[in-house]
Amino acid sequence: MKSDIHPDYHIVKVVMTDGTEYTTRTTWGKEGDVLQLDIDPTSHPAWTGGSQQLLDRAGRVSKFQKKFAGFLKA
């Protein structure tokens, strides 16, 4: 292997939005830095499912549901 081409892995502390902390190895920052998360799996709708509602504009959702109604039925 070539020398001096690999990133420097070190330990940092990660603080989630709810205050929980853990340590991990990373190439981010310097040894001992604290990574404060603004978004994490406990708070972001992509992981939690969110409460977003589908808006049916001009019947598009209804048209889609009607078109693919029997697609996955066995």
C-alpha positions, 0 to 999 in steps of 0.5 A: 500500500502507498503510505500517507494517502489514507485519511486520519481516523480519530475519535469524536463525540456526536451529540444528537438533537435529543441530547444523547451522545456517543463516540465514533471514529471519523475523518471529520474534524480533529481528535476530541471534537464534538459534532452537534447534529441539527438533524438525526434519525430521531427527529427527521421526517425521512426516518420518523415518517412525519405527518405530511399529508398528500394534497390531491391537486386536480385529482392527480392522487386519485387518478394515480391510485385508480390507475395502479389499484390492482398492481400489487394484488396477488 
